């Protein structure tokens, strides 16, 4: 039977079949197979779907390609049409957990207090501010009834556009001008704009093809920014002088190595421009005084292979996070007068158990973000060298810096969350050690953490390594192997997949799913070595870990074979591709978002913007035959064969510069050609978006609802209703709401200003 199916597939594969929509047919499009062979290191590489890469990329105007992608989209729409009611139900559930008029906790920055907020039914944020006075300096009070000024309304900017993203939000030292970048296509080439806030008028000068980020000089007359080259590589820093034409902008720095990207930032002290150029494993930093914007750059330490470092500024010295003596990073300091590497003095030695991930150098304190035993910590160093940590009691959680724009604040804004605890905003008082709750994320449709169980478990991988897992499920979900399970993973670039509160996943958990995050090698949850043991020639550890985690969860009766839905995006899409090649029988459904699945061909194409910078992560098959052979041994696209595959939900973005649209398109086309099953396989390409999918908060939620509807239907659980019931808002619930929503939710109650406790 499998042979017959393969022969039938061969018969249909000789031409591009039925690219026009027919209401009568539910058959998917079959992509043409066109011979394409290249030989490298004596190895022949065949790629019959090579033609799906437009030769004029990043412009995509080949009609055959566009017709194929449109046909796949129409097939997706036909498949999803019967699931419209389920998708809408899921969307309304997820939307019901969002606060319509969500607002951030205000933050002081200079002479003003700033806040971002959503208006009901609006897709994008509005940025407002009001003058700082004795009352508004208290972050536990609502904004004044008057004097609230709209700085920027993203809804107005996005009006009439199918896609919108803002990047960067830089207020000049006079508090009168705002610089920011806009992208209306998803290709991440931002146009830099300057807005006169008081007049609500933009400067006639717009600077295209930037990263969107910018830094003002301290006199407010100059603006530093980064531009991309034709291959989307941020490579050049320029200085624009207000009142002049952009053709006169001075080149401050240009990076000539294709493997390095350029980025700029402002030091926490506001004294220096920090200009960083880096690959995935090597970095180099230069600084420039923002008091002297036309002065020369100062090099901190010359690039050296595998040496990574970051720089901030504190009390006439630079604070440097560096891995020159320990892979888990330590801290050193260097004088402003001579910050070169020979003058570095140790501040905090590297440690096997502490992985330093970030540092903020405030005027009176140095704040360190680190991971210890896989859990995030925030530690405070005062000017006397005393160090203390901010304690949290849950067994697994997420912890990160909030907005801290001031150079020497009295409090540190931090954000906290866990799988059961909604995001909580705290202000930590440096002087007293008190921790004040400023906001707890409210779930309008109701959420009781006591109805849920969160656990941390460890699976033994096939090589004996213990792989951590974070788990969430309802207290009434059976632990007898009958529950379905949603397993998420990423495992690349040292990125951590932390167990934070997700309002969306509750729609699956409330339908009886166990939610699991596999903290596999390739991330850095357990330190830098965890990252190194999942990259280059260790890459297959990542895939093996994920599959071994799934088998552990089956053995422990969290779920059963065939009842696991898996999801991942970008490099996590590589994981999805490897998982269906290695163990297709385990999965009940697969969601692969903008999946990086054509790894070998991409690493062989040095004309692509990201390829040279990716070689330290994946290997360079152009230079190394061993790298070619190793990448080919696991590359999901290259390892496909005649087999039965689980149901697949695949997404792509036509304008995606990170994972190009043809990777998922080629992968889907090849699976269609080889698959011996009748399971659904759908591809949805956003024709006007990029790596992040659709913009707008509600459009993004609808895409999640589509994924969940596909999974539930594919696993035969489409009729499984949510077990959650909206709960009444109590007086205690009201004390967890921030004041901006107070009168809409709890109009008759007296607000409490903060909740405090002493850190022992």
ZAMARGU-4260 file (C-alpha; in steps of 0.2 Angstrom, whole numbers, plus 5000, padded with zeros to 4 digits):
<rodrens>
0) 5000/5000/5000 | 5014/5012/5004 | 5023/5008/4988 | 5006/5011/4978 | 5005/5028/4987
5) 5023/5033/4982 | 5019/5028/4964 | 5004/5039/4964 | 5014/5053/4971 | 5027/5051/4957
10) 5013/5052/4944 | 5007/5069/4951 | 5025/5076/4954 | 5030/5080/4936 | 5021/5097/4935
15) 5014/5110/4946 | 4996/5104/4948 | 4980/5114/4949 | 4987/5131/4956 | 4969/5139/4955
20) 4956/5136/4968 | 4942/5124/4965 | 4928/5123/4977 | 4925/5105/4973 | 4943/5099/4976
25) 4951/5098/4994 | 4967/5091/4986 | 4983/5100/4991 | 4994/5108/4978 | 5008/5097/4972
30) 5024/5107/4968 | 5034/5104/4953 | 5051/5094/4954 | 5065/5102/4944 | 5082/5095/4943
35) 5095/5104/4953 | 5112/5096/4958 | 5127/5103/4965 | 5143/5094/4970 | 5154/5100/4985
40) 5169/5091/4993 | 5164/5076/4981 | 5147/5075/4988 | 5132/5077/4977 | 5117/5087/4984
45) 5101/5086/4975 | 5087/5099/4978 | 5072/5097/4966 | 5063/5111/4975 | 5077/5124/4973
50) 5067/5134/4961 | 5056/5139/4976 | 5069/5152/4980 | 5066/5167/4970 | 5083/5172/4961
55) 5079/5191/4964 | 5076/5189/4983 | 5073/5199/4994 | 5061/5204/4980 | 5049/5189/4976
60) 5040/5191/4960 | 5042/5174/4951 | 5024/5170/4947 | 5027/5151/4948 | 5032/5154/4966
65) 5018/5166/4971 | 5005/5154/4963 | 5012/5139/4973 | 5011/5149/4989 | 4994/5156/4986
70) 4988/5138/4982 | 4995/5132/4998 | 4986/5146/5007 | 4970/5142/4999 | 4972/5124/5004
75) 4975/5130/5022 | 4959/5140/5021 | 4949/5125/5014 | 4956/5114/5028 | 4952/5126/5042
80) 4935/5132/5036 | 4926/5117/5045 | 4936/5122/5061 | 4930/5140/5060 | 4918/5139/5075
85) 4932/5130/5086 | 4945/5143/5081 | 4933/5157/5085 | 4929/5149/5102 | 4947/5147/5106
90) 4951/5165/5100 | 4937/5172/5111 | 4944/5162/5126 | 4961/5168/5124 | 4955/5186/5120
95) 4945/5185/5136 | 4960/5183/5146 | 4967/5200/5140 | 4964/5216/5148 | 4956/5227/5135
100) 4964/5243/5142 | 4980/5235/5148 | 4993/5248/5154 | 5010/5247/5160 | 5016/5253/5177
105) 5022/5271/5175 | 5041/5274/5175 | 5050/5290/5178 | 5062/5295/5165 | 5070/5313/5167
110) 5056/5326/5169 | 5042/5315/5165 | 5033/5299/5170 | 5030/5287/5155 | 5017/5274/5152
115) 5011/5262/5138 | 4993/5257/5136 | 4981/5248/5125 | 4964/5256/5122 | 4949/5244/5120
120) 4948/5234/5104 | 4964/5243/5098 | 4979/5232/5091 | 4993/5243/5095 | 5000/5253/5110
125) 4998/5271/5114 | 5013/5279/5123 | 5009/5293/5135 | 5018/5304/5148 | 5014/5318/5161
130) 5026/5330/5170 | 5035/5324/5186 | 5030/5332/5202 | 5029/5327/5220 | 5014/5316/5218
135) 5017/5308/5201 | 5034/5303/5207 | 5024/5290/5217 | 5022/5275/5206 | 5007/5268/5216
140) 4996/5283/5211 | 4986/5285/5195 | 4991/5299/5182 | 4984/5316/5185 | 4967/5320/5178
145) 4975/5333/5166 | 4992/5335/5159 | 4993/5318/5151 | 5001/5319/5134 | 5000/5307/5120
150) 5018/5305/5114 | 5015/5292/5101 | 4999/5282/5095 | 5004/5267/5086 | 4986/5264/5080
155) 4987/5280/5070 | 5004/5275/5062 | 4997/5257/5058 | 4981/5264/5051 | 4978/5257/5033
160) 4993/5245/5034 | 4991/5226/5035 | 5007/5225/5045 | 5016/5237/5057 | 5030/5236/5069
165) 5039/5249/5079 | 5056/5247/5085 | 5066/5260/5096 | 5059/5273/5107 | 5073/5286/5110
170) 5068/5303/5119 | 5081/5317/5116 | 5089/5326/5132 | 5077/5341/5130 | 5062/5329/5131
175) 5055/5337/5116 | 5060/5325/5102 | 5056/5306/5099 | 5066/5295/5087 | 5059/5278/5082
180) 5058/5266/5068 | 5044/5259/5058 | 5042/5243/5047 | 5026/5241/5037 | 5031/5224/5028
185) 5040/5213/5041 | 5057/5213/5032 | 5064/5221/5048 | 5071/5236/5038 | 5065/5250/5048
190) 5063/5268/5043 | 5069/5280/5056 | 5058/5295/5060 | 5060/5310/5072 | 5044/5317/5080
195) 5042/5334/5088 | 5031/5328/5103 | 5023/5345/5107 | 5018/5349/5089 | 5015/5331/5085
200) 5024/5334/5069 | 5037/5323/5060 | 5054/5330/5053 | 5053/5330/5034 | 5069/5319/5035
205) 5066/5300/5036 | 5081/5288/5036 | 5077/5271/5027 | 5085/5254/5030 | 5089/5256/5048
210) 5088/5244/5063 | 5076/5256/5071 | 5087/5259/5086 | 5095/5276/5089 | 5105/5285/5103
215) 5105/5304/5105 | 5120/5314/5110 | 5119/5323/5126 | 5117/5340/5118 | 5102/5334/5108
220) 5109/5339/5092 | 5115/5323/5085 | 5107/5306/5082 | 5117/5290/5081 | 5109/5275/5071
225) 5113/5259/5062 | 5110/5254/5044 | 5109/5238/5035 | 5118/5232/5019 | 5109/5224/5004
230) 5110/5208/5013 | 5101/5214/5029 | 5117/5214/5039 | 5118/5229/5051 | 5135/5235/5047
235) 5137/5254/5048 | 5134/5267/5062 | 5131/5285/5056 | 5129/5301/5065 | 5115/5313/5059
240) 5115/5331/5064 | 5098/5339/5066 | 5095/5352/5052 | 5106/5344/5039 | 5102/5332/5025
245) 5106/5314/5028 | 5118/5314/5014 | 5129/5323/5025 | 5128/5310/5039 | 5145/5305/5046
250) 5151/5287/5046 | 5156/5283/5064 | 5160/5265/5061 | 5159/5252/5047 | 5160/5233/5050
255) 5168/5223/5035 | 5167/5205/5042 | 5151/5197/5035 | 5150/5187/5051 | 5148/5201/5063
260) 5132/5212/5066 | 5133/5230/5073 | 5122/5236/5087 | 5122/5252/5097 | 5115/5257/5115
265) 5117/5270/5128 | 5126/5266/5144 | 5115/5266/5160 | 5125/5282/5166 | 5119/5291/5149
270) 5137/5296/5147 | 5143/5284/5133 | 5137/5277/5116 | 5141/5258/5117 | 5145/5252/5100
275) 5145/5233/5099 | 5150/5222/5084 | 5148/5203/5087 | 5145/5186/5080 | 5137/5172/5089
280) 5152/5168/5099 | 5164/5183/5098 | 5162/5201/5102 | 5171/5218/5101 | 5165/5234/5109
285) 5169/5253/5107 | 5163/5268/5117 | 5161/5286/5113 | 5157/5300/5125 | 5140/5307/5121
290) 5146/5324/5128 | 5158/5324/5113 | 5148/5316/5098 | 5161/5320/5085 | 5175/5312/5095
295) 5184/5296/5091 | 5179/5279/5097 | 5188/5270/5110 | 5191/5251/5108 | 5189/5241/5124
300) 5196/5224/5119 | 5200/5218/5101 | 5190/5203/5095 | 5197/5187/5099 | 5189/5170/5094
305) 5177/5164/5107 | 5179/5179/5118 | 5162/5187/5122 | 5160/5203/5133 | 5148/5217/5136
310) 5151/5234/5143 | 5141/5247/5154 | 5147/5262/5163 | 5146/5266/5182 | 5155/5280/5193
315) 5169/5284/5181 | 5173/5266/5176 | 5167/5253/5164 | 5159/5237/5171 | 5162/5222/5159
320) 5154/5205/5158 | 5167/5194/5151 | 5170/5175/5148 | 5189/5177/5146 | 5192/5167/5161
325) 5176/5157/5164 | 5163/5151/5151 | 5149/5156/5163 | 5156/5174/5163 | 5163/5185/5177
330) 5163/5204/5180 | 5178/5216/5179 | 5180/5235/5180 | 5191/5246/5170 | 5195/5265/5172
335) 5187/5278/5159 | 5205/5284/5156 | 5211/5267/5150 | 5198/5253/5148 | 5209/5242/5138
340) 5210/5223/5143 | 5227/5224/5151 | 5219/5236/5164 | 5204/5226/5168 | 5202/5222/5187
345) 5191/5208/5194 | 5175/5212/5202 | 5166/5195/5203 | 5175/5179/5197 | 5166/5167/5186
350) 5158/5151/5194 | 5153/5134/5189 | 5136/5136/5198 | 5133/5154/5193 | 5130/5159/5175
355) 5129/5178/5173 | 5117/5183/5160 | 5116/5202/5161 | 5122/5217/5171 | 5116/5234/5174
360) 5128/5247/5181 | 5118/5260/5191 | 5126/5275/5200 | 5125/5267/5217 | 5123/5249/5213
365) 5128/5235/5201 | 5114/5223/5197 | 5117/5206/5191 | 5105/5194/5182 | 5112/5176/5184
370) 5106/5158/5183 | 5110/5146/5198 | 5105/5128/5197 | 5094/5132/5182 | 5084/5146/5191
375) 5085/5164/5188 | 5092/5176/5201 | 5094/5194/5203 | 5109/5200/5214 | 5113/5217/5220
380) 5131/5224/5222 | 5132/5240/5232 | 5147/5252/5232 | 5155/5243/5247 | 5155/5227/5237
385) 5142/5219/5248 | 5131/5207/5237 | 5113/5200/5241 | 5100/5191/5231 | 5081/5195/5229
390) 5073/5178/5235 | 5058/5170/5227 | 5050/5154/5234 | 5042/5144/5219 | 5052/5129/5212
395) 5052/5135/5194 | 5049/5153/5188 | 5054/5167/5176 | 5063/5183/5182 | 5069/5198/5172
400) 5073/5216/5172 | 5058/5228/5169 | 5060/5246/5163 | 5074/5255/5172 | 5079/5270/5162
405) 5086/5281/5176 | 5105/5281/5179 | 5104/5280/5198 | 5086/5275/5204 | 5081/5272/5222
410) 5072/5256/5216 | 5074/5242/5203 | 5059/5237/5193 | 5059/5218/5190 | 5046/5207/5182
415) 5041/5189/5189 | 5031/5175/5183 | 5028/5156/5184 | 5018/5144/5175 | 5004/5147/5188
420) 5008/5164/5193 | 5003/5179/5182 | 5016/5192/5178 | 5020/5202/5193 | 5029/5219/5192
425) 5039/5223/5208 | 5049/5238/5213 | 5064/5233/5224 | 5070/5247/5236 | 5089/5247/5236
430) 5090/5255/5253 | 5078/5244/5263 | 5077/5228/5253 | 5058/5230/5253 | 5049/5222/5238
435) 5033/5232/5233 | 5020/5224/5221 | 5016/5237/5208 | 5005/5226/5197 | 4998/5208/5195
440) 4992/5203/5178 | 4974/5202/5179 | 4964/5188/5169 | 4947/5196/5166 | 4939/5179/5162
445) 4946/5172/5179 | 4961/5162/5184 | 4964/5153/5201 | 4982/5146/5202 | 4976/5134/5215
450) 4967/5124/5201 | 4984/5120/5193 | 4999/5110/5197 | 5017/5115/5192 | 5032/5103/5193
455) 5050/5102/5188 | 5056/5085/5183 | 5072/5078/5175 | 5072/5066/5161 | 5088/5055/5158
460) 5094/5057/5140 | 5101/5042/5130 | 5119/5048/5135 | 5115/5049/5154 | 5113/5068/5155
465) 5098/5074/5166 | 5087/5086/5155 | 5075/5098/5165 | 5057/5099/5161 | 5044/5112/5167
470) 5026/5105/5168 | 5009/5113/5171 | 4992/5104/5172 | 4975/5105/5180 | 4974/5097/5197
475) 4960/5086/5190 | 4970/5080/5175 | 4973/5061/5177 | 4991/5055/5179 | 4987/5038/5171
480) 4994/5040/5154 | 4977/5045/5146 | 4980/5064/5146 | 4986/5073/5130 | 5002/5083/5131
485) 5008/5099/5123 | 5027/5099/5122 | 5037/5114/5118 | 5056/5116/5114 | 5069/5127/5106
490) 5087/5123/5110 | 5098/5134/5101 | 5109/5150/5102 | 5109/5148/5121 | 5092/5155/5122
495) 5082/5150/5138 | 5064/5144/5137 | 5059/5150/5154 | 5043/5144/5163 | 5033/5160/5162
500) 5014/5163/5163 | 5005/5160/5146 | 4987/5165/5145 | 4986/5156/5128 | 4991/5139/5134
505) 4977/5139/5147 | 4965/5135/5133 | 4974/5118/5130 | 4977/5115/5149 | 4959/5118/5153
510) 4955/5105/5140 | 4965/5092/5149 | 4982/5094/5141 | 4998/5093/5151 | 5009/5107/5146
515) 5028/5104/5146 | 5044/5114/5141 | 5059/5103/5137 | 5074/5113/5143 | 5086/5104/5131
520) 5104/5107/5127 | 5107/5121/5115 | 5099/5133/5127 | 5109/5139/5142 | 5096/5135/5156
525) 5110/5126/5166 | 5125/5137/5160 | 5135/5141/5145 | 5141/5122/5144 | 5122/5118/5141
530) 5123/5129/5126 | 5139/5122/5120 | 5134/5104/5121 | 5120/5107/5109 | 5129/5117/5095
535) 5140/5113/5080 | 5146/5094/5081 | 5135/5092/5097 | 5119/5098/5088 | 5110/5081/5088
540) 5110/5081/5107 | 5096/5094/5106 | 5085/5083/5095 | 5089/5068/5106 | 5085/5077/5122
545) 5068/5082/5115 | 5063/5065/5110 | 5070/5057/5126 | 5060/5070/5136 | 5044/5064/5127
550) 5048/5046/5131 | 5051/5050/5149 | 5034/5059/5150 | 5026/5043/5142 | 5035/5032/5154
555) 5030/5043/5169 | 5012/5042/5163 | 5009/5060/5160 | 5004/5055/5142 | 5005/5041/5130
560) 5012/5038/5112 | 5003/5047/5099 | 4995/5059/5111 | 5009/5072/5111 | 5007/5088/5102
565) 5024/5097/5099 | 5027/5115/5094 | 5042/5125/5090 | 5047/5140/5079 | 5063/5146/5069
570) 5077/5135/5076 | 5064/5127/5086 | 5056/5122/5069 | 5072/5113/5066 | 5068/5103/5081
575) 5051/5099/5075 | 5058/5093/5058 | 5071/5082/5067 | 5058/5075/5079 | 5046/5069/5065
580) 5061/5061/5056 | 5067/5052/5071 | 5051/5047/5080 | 5036/5051/5070 | 5025/5038/5079
585) 5026/5048/5095 | 5017/5064/5089 | 4999/5067/5088 | 5001/5084/5079 | 5015/5096/5075
590) 5016/5115/5074 | 5031/5121/5065 | 5032/5140/5064 | 5044/5148/5052 | 5054/5132/5054
595) 5073/5133/5050 | 5073/5116/5041 | 5083/5118/5026 | 5099/5119/5036 | 5112/5112/5024
600) 5107/5122/5009 | 5106/5138/5019 | 5123/5136/5027 | 5130/5133/5009 | 5122/5150/5003
605) 5134/5163/5009 | 5124/5176/4999 | 5110/5175/5013 | 5112/5189/5026 | 5112/5177/5041
610) 5123/5163/5034 | 5141/5169/5039 | 5135/5174/5056 | 5127/5157/5058 | 5143/5146/5054
615) 5149/5147/5072 | 5132/5140/5078 | 5130/5126/5065 | 5146/5124/5056 | 5153/5129/5039
620) 5150/5116/5026 | 5158/5127/5012 | 5175/5125/5020 | 5173/5109/5029 | 5168/5092/5022
625) 5165/5085/5040 | 5153/5100/5044 | 5144/5096/5027 | 5142/5078/5032 | 5137/5081/5050
630) 5124/5095/5045 | 5117/5083/5031 | 5115/5069/5044 | 5102/5079/5053 | 5095/5093/5042
635) 5076/5090/5042 | 5074/5094/5024 | 5088/5082/5018 | 5083/5068/5030 | 5065/5066/5024
640) 5061/5049/5017 | 5046/5039/5011 | 5036/5037/5027 | 5021/5041/5037 | 5021/5058/5045
645) 5010/5065/5059 | 4998/5080/5056 | 5008/5096/5052 | 5003/5114/5054 | 5017/5125/5046
650) 5019/5144/5044 | 5030/5155/5034 | 5032/5174/5031 | 5036/5180/5013 | 5046/5194/5020
655) 5055/5185/5033 | 5074/5189/5033 | 5078/5176/5046 | 5070/5160/5040 | 5067/5163/5022
660) 5050/5158/5015 | 5056/5145/5004 | 5063/5134/5018 | 5045/5129/5025 | 5039/5129/5007
665) 5052/5117/5001 | 5050/5106/5016 | 5031/5105/5014 | 5033/5101/4996 | 5045/5087/4999
670) 5034/5079/5013 | 5019/5080/5002 | 5029/5070/4989 | 5035/5057/5001 | 5022/5055/5014
675) 5012/5038/5014 | 4999/5044/5026 | 4982/5053/5025 | 4986/5065/5039 | 4983/5084/5036
680) 4998/5094/5030 | 4995/5113/5029 | 5006/5128/5025 | 5001/5146/5029 | 5012/5159/5022
685) 5009/5177/5027 | 5011/5187/5011 | 5014/5203/5020 | 5023/5199/5036 | 5040/5192/5042
690) 5047/5181/5055 | 5035/5186/5069 | 5019/5183/5059 | 5005/5195/5059 | 5007/5211/5069
695) 4994/5218/5081 | 4989/5210/5098 | 4973/5202/5092 | 4979/5196/5076 | 4993/5187/5085
700) 4981/5178/5096 | 4970/5173/5082 | 4985/5164/5074 | 4988/5155/5091 | 4969/5150/5090
705) 4971/5143/5073 | 4986/5132/5079 | 4976/5125/5094 | 4961/5121/5083 | 4972/5112/5071
710) 4980/5102/5085 | 4963/5098/5093 | 4955/5092/5077 | 4970/5082/5072 | 4971/5073/5089
715) 4952/5070/5089 | 4949/5082/5103 | 4939/5095/5094 | 4924/5092/5105 | 4934/5093/5121
720) 4927/5109/5130 | 4936/5120/5142 | 4935/5115/5160 | 4938/5133/5166 | 4924/5143/5172
725) 4925/5162/5174 | 4926/5167/5193 | 4919/5181/5202 | 4930/5196/5205 | 4933/5198/5223
730) 4939/5211/5234 | 4957/5203/5235 | 4957/5202/5216 | 4954/5221/5215 | 4969/5223/5226
735) 4979/5214/5212 | 4974/5226/5199 | 4984/5241/5194 | 4976/5258/5197 | 4974/5262/5178
740) 4960/5249/5177 | 4953/5252/5195 | 4937/5261/5192 | 4932/5250/5178 | 4934/5234/5188
745) 4932/5239/5206 | 4923/5256/5207 | 4917/5256/5225 | 4933/5250/5233 | 4947/5260/5241
750) 4963/5255/5232 | 4978/5249/5242 | 4994/5257/5237 | 5007/5243/5238 | 5011/5227/5246
755) 5028/5226/5254 | 5038/5213/5264 | 5055/5214/5271 | 5069/5203/5263 | 5078/5194/5277
</rodrens>
